Structures are given as C-alpha cells and as structure tokens.
C-alpha cells in the first residue's frame, strides 16, 4: 500500500530565519516515520525558510518564471541542502531515504502542465528505498523555470503511484474555520472557500487554499494534520481534516 506523505516546510524549518532547520521538529518527524514501520512510503517536503525566501527574492513563483541561471542555482541549491538534511535525519534512524530532485526529473509544458515520470520513483520504492522529493524549480517551456510546489508533487505522486493514503503534515492541526476549530471533512471547495487564506510566512506556492484545492482532485483520501498527529496518520488513522 503506497503512502504519500508531505512534511510541510514550515514544520521542519525555522520560518523566521532563512536557511535554518528546526532540528527538534525534524528529529521528531524522523522518529515517527522510523517507528511506524510503514513500507512503500514516498515522502515529500516543502521549502520552508530554505526555498521560499530565495524564490521570493527572485520573483519566481508557480506562474512567474526566470531564465536567470544564478536564481535557478540559488533556489535549487537551497532545496537540495534541506533535502540532504531530511534524508540524513531519516537515515540516521534506519529509514532508507534517498533523494529524488524534481528539477532534474520533470518539467512543465508551455501551458503549465506538469510532466513528472513516476516510474523511476516506483522503482526506488520497489527496491526498498524511501524516495524523498521536495518543492523545487522546474523547467517551464517558454518561461525558464517556475516553482513546483510540494502540494503539486503530492498530487502527481498520488495519481502516478496509485497511492491508497495521502497525508499532509502542516503547522496547524487541520483546516481551520473562523473560530479556529478543525473542519472534520471537506468534500467541496466552495463549502470552505471563505476559511482559506494564505500562509502567515513567506510562501510562493499558495498556502492552505492551494493545498485543499489540489487534494480534492485525488482518488485517495487525504488527511491534513499537525505534527502531533503524524504518528497517528502513519499508524493508519485519519487525523485532522479528511479531504475526499
């Protein structure tokens, strides 16, 4: 049973300090993954204080591209650094994590359609590895490069690998209503549109609204939850907000 799990960038980095990992949070997440015994796991992580500030500094987003080589290398380099730290934390706990960098593996067509072959990822999974992908810059025909968000990756992987469960670990315990209460389930975007704002920190990928909109298109059930519920999700539960 393939499980696609995203660790939000703001969960594992210090959001107020560029290029800084939240060591305790990353360790807790790695401990939960290692203790779960989940097989056939594919992991994605966001950019947090690594990717987003660099992308914003160069005015690169999901829709605005650049052909500046220095910008491409800076944004991708920051994400590789974070990816290395995530893989290191997992390997130290016995999880066979290996990197899979989207910049070298996928591209967007001129109309923005993402092409990301999943056969190489499935092959890694089938050989007992845990592929670890991340938000990144990808070549966008006619636009240089644009940002590929971790949420887009989750959707592409869930569909391409026929995932049976999807989890998004965020800084909040689920999708919240105006009173700060977790919405138990979402089946229609229009029903929750009024609750969905952007991220409080620098985010070039669309915040919670983009997450919900993307996850509603999946065949597999998806859960949005906070770090405290990561072990519950990995144990087979559906904590936080269930999106289906």
C-alpha positions as CSV (number, residue, x, y, z in Angstrom):
1,X,0.0,0.0,0.0
2,X,1.7,3.2,-1.2
3,X,1.5,6.1,1.3
4,X,2.4,9.6,0.1
5,X,3.4,11.9,3.0
6,X,4.3,15.5,2.9
7,X,6.1,17.3,5.6
8,X,5.4,21.0,5.4
9,X,8.4,23.2,5.0
10,X,7.3,25.3,8.0
11,X,7.1,22.2,10.1
12,X,10.8,21.3,9.7
13,X,12.4,24.7,9.3
14,X,12.6,27.9,11.4
15,X,10.3,30.1,9.4
16,X,11.7,33.4,10.7
17,X,15.3,32.6,10.0
18,X,16.3,31.9,6.4
19,X,18.0,28.6,5.6
20,X,17.6,27.3,9.1
21,X,16.3,23.8,10.1
22,X,14.1,23.2,13.1
23,X,16.3,20.4,14.4
24,X,13.9,19.2,17.1
25,X,10.9,19.2,14.8
26,X,12.8,17.3,12.1
27,X,14.0,14.8,14.6
28,X,10.5,14.2,15.9
29,X,9.2,13.7,12.4
30,X,12.0,11.3,11.6
31,X,11.4,9.4,14.8
32,X,7.7,9.0,14.0
33,X,8.5,7.8,10.5
34,X,11.1,5.3,11.7
35,X,8.9,3.9,14.4
36,X,5.9,3.5,12.2
37,X,7.2,0.5,10.2
38,X,5.3,1.9,7.1
39,X,6.6,0.3,3.9
40,X,6.0,1.7,0.4
41,X,6.4,5.2,1.7
42,X,7.1,8.1,-0.6
43,X,8.0,11.4,1.1
44,X,7.7,15.0,0.0
45,X,8.8,18.1,1.9
46,X,8.2,21.7,1.4
47,X,10.6,24.6,1.2
48,X,10.0,26.5,4.4
49,X,12.7,29.0,5.2
50,X,15.0,27.5,2.5
51,X,13.1,27.6,-0.7
52,X,10.5,30.3,-0.3
53,X,12.7,33.3,0.7
54,X,15.1,32.7,-2.3
55,X,12.2,32.3,-4.7
56,X,10.6,35.4,-3.4
57,X,13.8,37.4,-3.7
58,X,14.0,36.5,-7.4
59,X,10.2,36.9,-8.0
60,X,9.8,33.3,-9.0
61,X,6.5,31.6,-8.3
62,X,4.2,28.9,-9.8
63,X,3.3,31.3,-12.5
64,X,6.2,33.8,-12.8
65,X,9.4,32.3,-14.2
66,X,13.0,33.3,-14.6
67,X,15.9,32.4,-17.0
68,X,18.5,33.8,-14.6
69,X,21.0,30.9,-14.0
70,X,22.1,32.3,-10.7
71,X,18.5,32.4,-9.4
72,X,17.9,28.8,-10.6
73,X,21.0,27.5,-8.9
74,X,20.3,29.5,-5.7
75,X,16.7,28.3,-5.2
76,X,17.5,24.7,-6.2
77,X,20.7,24.7,-4.1
78,X,18.8,25.8,-1.0
79,X,16.3,23.0,-1.6
80,X,19.0,20.4,-2.1
81,X,20.5,21.5,1.2
82,X,17.2,21.0,3.0
83,X,16.6,17.7,1.3
84,X,20.1,16.4,2.4
85,X,19.2,17.3,6.0
86,X,15.9,15.5,5.8
87,X,17.5,12.4,4.2
88,X,20.3,12.4,6.8
89,X,17.8,12.6,9.7
90,X,15.9,9.6,8.3
91,X,18.9,7.5,7.5
92,X,20.3,8.1,11.0
93,X,17.2,6.3,12.3
94,X,17.4,3.4,9.9
95,X,15.0,4.7,7.2
96,X,16.4,4.0,3.7
97,X,15.8,7.5,2.4
98,X,17.2,8.6,-0.9
99,X,16.8,11.9,-2.7
100,X,14.8,12.5,-5.9
101,X,15.2,16.0,-7.2
102,X,12.3,17.3,-9.3
103,X,14.5,19.9,-11.1
104,X,16.2,17.0,-12.9
105,X,13.2,14.8,-13.2
106,X,10.3,16.8,-14.5
107,X,9.2,19.9,-16.5
108,X,6.2,22.0,-17.3
109,X,4.8,22.4,-20.8
110,X,4.1,25.9,-22.1
111,X,0.5,25.7,-20.7
112,X,1.8,24.8,-17.2
113,X,1.0,21.1,-17.3
114,X,3.5,19.2,-15.2
115,X,5.3,16.2,-16.6
116,X,6.9,14.1,-13.8
117,X,7.6,10.4,-14.7
118,X,6.9,8.3,-11.7
119,X,8.4,5.0,-12.9
120,X,11.8,5.9,-11.5
121,X,10.2,6.7,-8.2
122,X,8.3,3.5,-8.2
123,X,11.5,1.6,-8.9
124,X,13.2,3.1,-5.9
125,X,10.2,2.3,-3.7
126,X,10.1,-1.3,-5.0
127,X,13.8,-1.7,-4.2
128,X,13.1,-0.9,-0.6
129,X,14.1,2.8,-0.6
130,X,12.1,5.7,0.6
131,X,12.2,8.3,-2.2
132,X,12.3,11.9,-0.8
133,X,11.2,14.6,-3.1
134,X,10.8,18.3,-2.5
135,X,9.4,21.6,-3.8
136,X,11.8,22.9,-6.4
137,X,12.3,24.9,-9.6
138,X,11.4,23.0,-12.8
139,X,12.0,24.0,-16.4
140,X,8.9,25.6,-17.8
141,X,8.8,25.8,-21.6
142,X,8.8,29.4,-22.7
143,X,9.3,30.7,-19.1
144,X,12.7,29.5,-18.0
145,X,11.9,27.9,-14.6
146,X,8.9,28.2,-12.3
147,X,8.2,26.8,-8.8
148,X,6.9,23.3,-8.4
149,X,5.3,23.1,-5.0
150,X,5.3,20.2,-2.6
151,X,1.5,20.1,-2.9
152,X,1.6,19.7,-6.6
153,X,4.1,16.9,-6.1
154,X,1.8,15.1,-3.7
155,X,-1.0,15.1,-6.3
156,X,1.3,13.9,-9.1
157,X,2.7,11.1,-6.9
158,X,-0.6,10.0,-5.5
159,X,-2.0,9.7,-9.0
160,X,1.1,8.3,-10.7
161,X,1.8,5.7,-8.0
162,X,-1.9,4.9,-7.3
163,X,-1.4,5.8,-3.6
164,X,-4.0,4.5,-1.2
165,X,-3.4,7.1,1.5
166,X,-2.1,10.7,1.4
167,X,-1.1,12.8,4.4
168,X,-0.1,16.4,4.6
169,X,1.6,17.4,7.9
170,X,1.2,21.1,8.4
171,X,1.8,23.6,11.2
172,X,-1.9,23.5,12.1
173,X,-3.9,20.5,13.3
174,X,-6.1,20.6,10.2
175,X,-8.0,23.0,8.0
176,X,-9.5,25.6,10.4
177,X,-12.7,27.5,10.4
178,X,-13.2,31.1,11.5
179,X,-13.3,30.1,15.1
180,X,-10.0,28.2,14.9
181,X,-11.7,24.8,15.0
182,X,-10.7,21.9,12.8
183,X,-13.1,21.2,10.0
184,X,-13.5,17.4,10.2
185,X,-14.1,16.7,6.5
186,X,-14.1,18.6,3.2
187,X,-15.8,17.3,0.0
188,X,-16.5,20.6,-1.8
189,X,-14.1,23.6,-2.1
190,X,-16.9,26.1,-2.3
191,X,-18.1,25.0,1.2
192,X,-14.8,26.1,2.8
193,X,-13.5,28.8,0.5
194,X,-14.3,31.6,3.0
195,X,-12.0,29.9,5.6
196,X,-8.9,29.6,3.4
197,X,-6.3,32.3,3.4
198,X,-2.7,32.4,2.6
199,X,0.3,31.5,4.7
200,X,1.5,33.8,7.5
201,X,5.1,33.5,6.4
202,X,6.7,33.9,3.0
203,X,5.0,31.3,0.7
204,X,5.2,31.4,-3.1
205,X,3.0,28.3,-3.5
206,X,-0.5,29.3,-2.5
207,X,-0.9,28.4,1.2
208,X,-3.8,26.3,2.6
209,X,-6.1,27.2,-0.2
210,X,-3.9,25.6,-2.8
211,X,-3.4,22.5,-0.6
212,X,-7.2,21.9,-0.3
213,X,-7.9,22.6,-3.9
214,X,-5.2,20.2,-5.1
215,X,-6.1,17.4,-2.6
216,X,-9.8,17.5,-3.6
217,X,-8.9,16.1,-7.0
218,X,-7.4,12.9,-5.7
219,X,-9.0,9.5,-5.8
220,X,-7.3,8.6,-2.5
221,X,-8.4,10.1,0.8
222,X,-6.1,12.8,2.1
223,X,-5.6,14.0,5.7
224,X,-4.3,17.4,6.7
225,X,-3.0,17.4,10.3
226,X,-0.4,18.8,12.6
227,X,2.9,17.4,13.7
228,X,1.5,15.9,16.9
229,X,-0.7,13.6,14.8
230,X,2.0,12.3,12.5
231,X,2.3,9.0,14.3
232,X,-1.5,8.6,14.2
233,X,-1.5,9.0,10.5
234,X,1.3,6.6,10.0
235,X,-0.5,4.2,12.2
236,X,-3.5,4.1,9.8
237,X,-5.7,6.8,11.3
238,X,-7.1,9.8,9.5
239,X,-6.4,12.7,11.9
240,X,-7.1,16.4,11.3
241,X,-9.2,17.2,8.3
242,X,-10.2,14.5,5.9
243,X,-10.3,15.6,2.2
244,X,-12.1,13.4,-0.2
